[in-house]
């Protein structure tokens, strides 16, 4: 499909809110009705697994050995007790990124936010040593080559990835491991009590190359899992703000809570996530008209760019004032609250949501405080072939930046 959103939207018009897509010999039951979407989110993970479905998709890009024996997963580092470490890493990353930008110039917004995402993530769980200088540059290049989100951002490329046996990805993983091993060697005689130190502690029972490889792969998997969509959501927050000067003016005036509402609204509109549940045990899905009996080997799905923009009048346009704190003001008017999603629902809510919103609002505020940002574009569109995550832009979104008028 060259435009997944348009193709599935057309299928919905022709076939209704429930239909089956045969993809690669696997039946995918798509649910779009209020009852069907609610039923989708209510499925028990042990019977219809989101984790397994996501893992299968990521394996098209990431070498399977990256997942073997992991002792730290992304959700392990996003407890409330970790907030201080994340905020310190975020603030340091913003300072370093501003220094790299300098006082004026031009930059593509998504290139900027991607680099900032790498800085804040590596500073948090890779250690500050990994977020500066040549080591940082090398890690960015390796992690971009390894990027698991390519499985859903550029699905058409996965045949070539399979054809060469993931050789490029394995080489990138080896480079990242070698660079992170340098950080671990520097800490050997002077351990640091930070998030990387916690990961190191989980490998205290092994030594040598096995230890360093285990820690490095934990760091890589946490980084890829946590940063794959944050930079894109931040990029759209900036794009939408700059394309709506009246909202930007309110933000520059310091309106309380506005930037977080902007982040939520841009994330809602930029969602391209295909939500998948791999059926592991027989389950029933009620769509309000029919009860579907699904056997193992099938997949249940819904697609956020369709429900997020069509479940109530006006959802197809940008309006940060539709949010009250982190909930839709008119959520009660939805036929099912699950029809509109930014960071997930229930047990599948992203554990990094508080950090992600803080990262986006602090980053945008820092840019507004330091620069006058002038877009060289008048519109921006999502990459049409993407089938998951937060949209990437189909083309460059370049801004010029200079000190704001005093």
matplotlib code that plots the C-alpha trace (Angstrom):
import matplotlib.pyplot as plt

x = [0.0, 1.4, -1.0, -2.1, -4.4, -6.3, -6.5, -7.9, -10.3, -11.6, -12.0, -14.0, -16.3, -16.8, -17.0, -18.1, -16.5, -15.4, -13.5, -10.7, -7.4, -5.3, -1.7, 1.1, -1.3, -2.4, -6.0, -6.2, -9.7, -9.9, -12.4, -13.5, -17.0, -17.2, -18.0, -15.4, -12.6, -13.7, -13.6, -10.1, -8.7, -10.4, -8.8, -6.5, -2.9, -2.3, -4.8, -4.4, -1.0, 0.1, 3.6, 3.9, 2.4, 4.8, 7.8, 7.0, 6.9, 10.2, 11.9, 11.6, 14.2, 16.0, 18.2, 16.6, 19.7, 19.0, 16.0, 17.7, 18.4, 17.4, 17.4, 16.1, 13.1, 11.9, 9.1, 11.7, 13.2, 10.0, 8.9, 8.1, 11.4, 13.2, 11.7, 14.6, 17.2, 15.1, 14.6, 18.3, 19.2, 16.6, 17.8, 21.4, 20.5, 18.6, 21.6, 24.0, 21.6, 21.2, 25.0, 25.3, 22.7, 24.4, 22.6, 21.2, 20.9, 18.4, 17.5, 15.0, 12.7, 12.6, 16.3, 16.7, 14.1, 15.6, 19.1, 17.6, 15.8, 19.1, 20.8, 18.2, 17.8, 21.5, 22.2, 19.6, 20.4, 23.6, 25.3, 26.3, 29.6, 27.6, 25.8, 28.7, 31.5, 32.6, 31.0, 27.6, 28.0, 29.0, 26.1, 23.6, 24.9, 24.7, 21.3, 19.8, 21.0, 19.5, 16.3, 13.5, 10.8, 11.8, 9.7, 6.6, 7.9, 9.4, 7.7, 8.6, 12.3, 12.0, 12.3, 15.8, 16.6, 15.7, 17.5, 20.9, 20.3, 20.1, 23.8, 23.6, 21.7, 24.1, 27.1, 25.3, 24.6, 28.3, 29.4, 27.0, 28.1, 31.8, 31.0, 29.0, 31.8, 34.1, 31.7, 31.5, 35.3, 35.6, 33.2, 34.8, 36.8, 34.3, 30.7, 28.0, 24.5, 22.4, 20.1, 23.0, 24.4, 21.1, 21.4, 25.0, 23.8, 21.5, 24.5, 26.6, 26.8, 28.7, 32.0, 34.1, 32.7, 29.4, 28.8, 29.5, 27.4, 24.5, 24.5, 25.0, 22.1, 19.9, 20.7, 20.1, 16.7, 15.6, 16.7, 15.0, 11.9, 11.6, 12.9, 11.4, 8.3, 9.2, 11.2, 8.4, 5.7, 8.0, 8.5, 4.8, 4.2, 6.6, 5.3, 1.7, 2.6, 4.5, 1.6, -0.8, 0.7, -2.1, -1.4, 2.4, 1.7, -0.3, 2.5, 5.1, 2.9, 3.2, -0.4, -0.5, -0.7, -0.9, 2.2, 1.2, -2.2, -0.4, 1.8, -1.3, -3.2, -0.2, 0.4, -3.3, -3.3, 0.1, -0.7, -0.2, -0.2, -1.7, -2.7, -2.2, -3.1, -1.7, -4.2, -2.5, -5.6, -9.2, -10.9, -14.2, -14.5, -17.9, -18.2, -21.8, -23.4, -21.4, -19.4, -16.2, -14.5, -10.8, -8.3, -4.6, -2.6, -5.0, -4.6, -7.0, -6.3, -7.5, -5.9, -5.5, -5.4, -8.9, -10.5, -8.6, -9.9, -13.4, -15.0, -16.6, -17.2, -14.1, -11.5, -10.0, -8.6, -6.0, -7.3, -5.2, -8.1, -10.0, -7.9, -8.4, -5.2, -4.6, -8.2, -10.5, -12.9, -15.7, -14.7, -18.1, -19.5, -17.5, -19.3, -16.3, -13.4, -11.0, -11.8, -9.3, -5.8, -2.5, -0.5, -2.8, -5.5, -5.6, -2.8, -1.4, -0.9, 2.7, 4.6, 6.8, 3.8, 4.6, 8.2, 7.4, 5.0, 7.5, 10.2, 8.1, 6.9, 10.4, 12.0, 9.5, 9.6, 13.4, 13.3, 10.7, 12.7, 15.9, 14.8, 12.4, 11.5, 10.3, 9.0, 10.1, 7.1, 3.4, 2.2, 3.5, 2.2, 2.8, 4.8, 2.0, 3.3, 3.8, 1.9, 2.7, 3.9, 3.9, 4.0, 7.3, 7.1, 7.0, 9.4, 11.7, 10.3, 13.0, 12.9, 15.3, 16.1, 17.5, 17.3, 13.8, 13.2, 13.6]
y = [0.0, 3.4, 5.2, 3.0, 5.5, 6.2, 2.5, 1.4, 4.4, 3.3, -0.3, 1.0, 2.9, -0.1, -2.8, -1.1, -0.9, -4.5, -6.3, -8.7, -8.0, -10.9, -9.7, -12.1, -15.1, -13.8, -12.7, -9.3, -8.5, -4.7, -3.1, 0.5, 0.5, 1.9, -1.6, -3.2, -0.8, -1.1, -4.9, -4.7, -2.9, -5.2, -8.4, -10.1, -9.8, -13.5, -14.4, -11.6, -10.1, -6.6, -7.3, -10.4, -8.5, -5.6, -8.0, -9.8, -6.5, -5.3, -8.6, -7.6, -5.0, -5.8, -8.9, -11.4, -11.6, -8.1, -9.4, -12.5, -12.4, -8.8, -7.8, -4.2, -3.2, 0.3, 0.3, -0.6, 2.9, 5.0, 4.7, 7.8, 7.4, 7.9, 11.3, 13.3, 11.4, 11.9, 15.6, 16.2, 14.3, 16.3, 19.7, 18.8, 17.6, 20.8, 22.9, 20.9, 21.0, 24.8, 25.1, 23.0, 25.1, 28.4, 31.8, 31.6, 29.5, 27.1, 23.5, 20.8, 20.5, 16.7, 16.4, 18.7, 16.8, 13.5, 14.6, 16.0, 12.8, 10.9, 13.3, 13.0, 9.3, 8.5, 11.0, 9.2, 5.4, 5.5, 7.9, 11.6, 10.3, 8.7, 11.9, 14.1, 14.4, 11.7, 8.9, 10.6, 11.1, 7.4, 6.2, 8.3, 6.9, 3.3, 3.7, 5.4, 2.4, 0.0, 1.9, -0.6, 1.9, 1.4, -1.8, 0.4, 3.7, 2.1, -1.3, -1.6, -1.7, -4.8, -7.2, -5.9, -6.1, -9.7, -10.4, -9.4, -11.2, -7.9, -7.4, -3.6, -3.9, -6.4, -4.2, -1.1, -3.1, -4.1, -0.4, 0.7, -2.0, -1.0, 2.6, 1.8, -0.5, 2.5, 4.2, 1.1, 0.8, 4.4, 3.6, 0.4, 1.9, 4.7, 3.4, 6.0, 5.8, 6.7, 4.9, 3.3, 2.3, 0.5, -1.4, -2.3, -3.6, -6.1, -7.7, -7.9, -11.7, -11.8, -10.3, -9.4, -9.3, -11.0, -8.3, -5.4, -6.9, -7.5, -4.0, -2.4, -4.4, -3.4, 0.3, -0.1, -1.8, 0.8, 3.6, 2.2, 1.4, 4.8, 7.3, 5.9, 8.2, 11.0, 13.0, 12.7, 13.9, 16.8, 17.7, 17.8, 19.9, 22.5, 22.3, 22.8, 25.6, 27.5, 27.0, 28.5, 31.9, 32.8, 29.7, 30.4, 33.9, 32.5, 30.1, 32.9, 34.9, 32.0, 30.7, 28.0, 24.4, 25.4, 23.7, 20.4, 20.7, 21.4, 18.3, 16.1, 17.6, 17.2, 13.7, 12.8, 14.1, 12.6, 9.1, 6.5, 3.5, 0.3, -1.4, -5.1, -8.0, -11.4, -14.1, -16.8, -18.5, -18.5, -15.2, -13.5, -10.0, -8.2, -5.4, -4.5, -6.4, -9.7, -11.7, -12.9, -16.2, -15.9, -18.7, -18.6, -17.3, -14.5, -10.8, -8.2, -4.6, -1.1, 2.0, 5.2, 7.8, 6.8, 6.7, 9.7, 12.0, 10.8, 9.8, 13.2, 16.4, 18.6, 16.0, 16.4, 19.9, 21.2, 22.6, 22.3, 23.8, 20.6, 19.2, 19.7, 18.7, 15.2, 14.4, 15.5, 18.1, 16.4, 12.9, 12.0, 12.7, 9.9, 6.7, 5.0, 6.8, 4.4, 5.8, 8.7, 7.8, 9.6, 7.4, 4.4, 3.2, 1.1, -1.4, -0.4, 3.3, 4.2, 4.3, 7.1, 9.4, 11.8, 12.1, 12.4, 15.3, 17.0, 16.5, 18.0, 21.0, 21.9, 21.5, 23.7, 26.3, 26.4, 26.9, 29.7, 31.4, 31.5, 31.8, 33.4, 30.4, 31.2, 28.3, 28.1, 25.8, 26.5, 23.0, 19.6, 16.1, 12.7, 10.0, 8.1, 4.5, 4.5, 1.8, 2.5, 5.0, 8.7, 10.1, 11.0, 14.0, 13.3, 16.2, 18.6, 21.1, 23.7, 26.8, 29.7, 30.7, 33.8, 35.6, 36.9, 40.6, 42.3]
z = [0.0, -1.0, 1.3, 4.2, 5.7, 2.5, 1.6, 5.0, 5.0, 1.7, 2.9, 5.8, 3.5, 1.3, 4.0, 7.2, 10.6, 10.7, 8.0, 7.5, 5.7, 4.5, 4.9, 4.2, 4.7, 8.2, 8.8, 10.5, 11.9, 11.8, 14.3, 14.1, 15.7, 19.3, 20.7, 18.6, 19.6, 23.3, 22.9, 21.3, 24.3, 26.8, 25.4, 27.9, 27.0, 27.7, 25.0, 22.5, 23.0, 21.9, 23.1, 20.8, 17.9, 18.3, 18.8, 15.6, 13.7, 15.1, 14.3, 10.6, 11.3, 14.6, 15.0, 17.3, 19.5, 20.6, 22.5, 24.0, 27.7, 28.3, 32.0, 31.5, 29.4, 28.7, 31.3, 34.0, 33.9, 34.0, 37.5, 39.6, 41.4, 38.0, 37.3, 38.7, 36.6, 33.4, 34.0, 34.7, 31.5, 29.6, 30.8, 30.1, 26.6, 25.8, 26.9, 24.8, 21.8, 22.0, 22.1, 19.0, 17.2, 18.0, 17.9, 14.4, 11.3, 9.7, 10.6, 9.7, 12.7, 12.6, 12.2, 15.2, 17.4, 16.4, 17.6, 20.8, 21.4, 21.1, 23.5, 26.2, 26.0, 25.9, 28.7, 30.8, 30.4, 28.5, 30.9, 30.2, 28.8, 25.9, 25.0, 24.1, 21.6, 19.1, 21.2, 20.9, 17.1, 16.6, 18.7, 16.8, 13.5, 14.8, 16.4, 13.3, 11.2, 13.8, 14.3, 14.8, 13.9, 10.2, 10.4, 10.4, 9.0, 5.9, 5.7, 2.0, 2.9, 5.1, 2.2, 1.5, 5.2, 5.2, 2.0, 3.4, 6.7, 8.7, 8.1, 8.3, 11.6, 13.1, 12.2, 13.7, 16.9, 17.2, 16.7, 19.4, 21.8, 21.3, 22.0, 25.1, 26.3, 26.4, 28.9, 31.0, 31.1, 32.3, 35.1, 36.2, 39.1, 39.9, 39.6, 39.2, 40.9, 37.9, 35.4, 33.6, 37.0, 37.7, 34.4, 35.3, 38.6, 36.9, 35.3, 38.4, 38.2, 34.9, 33.9, 30.8, 27.3, 28.3, 30.9, 28.6, 25.8, 28.1, 29.5, 26.1, 24.6, 27.5, 26.8, 23.1, 23.5, 26.1, 23.8, 20.7, 22.6, 24.4, 21.8, 18.5, 18.5, 21.0, 18.5, 15.9, 18.3, 19.4, 15.7, 15.0, 18.1, 16.7, 13.2, 14.3, 16.7, 13.9, 11.4, 13.9, 14.9, 17.2, 19.3, 19.2, 20.5, 23.4, 24.2, 24.1, 26.4, 28.9, 29.0, 31.7, 30.4, 26.8, 25.6, 27.1, 25.4, 22.1, 22.6, 23.2, 20.2, 17.8, 19.0, 18.4, 14.9, 14.0, 15.3, 12.6, 15.0, 13.8, 17.1, 16.8, 19.1, 18.2, 19.1, 21.2, 22.6, 21.2, 21.9, 21.1, 19.8, 19.9, 17.4, 18.4, 15.6, 15.4, 17.8, 16.1, 17.2, 16.6, 16.6, 17.4, 14.5, 13.6, 14.6, 15.9, 14.8, 14.8, 13.2, 15.1, 12.3, 11.3, 14.8, 16.1, 13.5, 12.8, 16.1, 16.7, 14.7, 14.4, 15.3, 11.9, 12.7, 15.1, 18.3, 21.5, 23.5, 23.1, 25.9, 29.6, 31.3, 29.8, 28.8, 26.0, 27.3, 25.4, 26.0, 27.4, 23.9, 22.3, 21.7, 23.4, 25.1, 23.5, 20.0, 20.6, 21.6, 22.2, 24.6, 24.8, 27.2, 30.3, 30.8, 27.4, 28.3, 27.5, 30.8, 29.5, 29.0, 31.9, 30.8, 27.1, 27.7, 30.0, 27.5, 24.7, 26.7, 28.1, 24.7, 23.0, 25.7, 25.6, 21.8, 22.1, 24.8, 22.9, 19.2, 16.8, 14.6, 11.1, 9.0, 5.3, 4.7, 4.6, 5.2, 6.2, 5.4, 7.0, 5.2, 3.4, 3.5, 7.3, 9.2, 12.9, 15.5, 15.2, 11.7, 10.1, 7.7, 4.0, 3.3, 5.0, 7.5, 7.6, 9.9, 10.2, 13.8, 15.3, 18.7, 19.4, 19.3, 22.7]

ax = plt.figure().add_subplot(projection="3d")
ax.plot(x, y, z, "-o")
ax.set_aspect("equal")
plt.show()
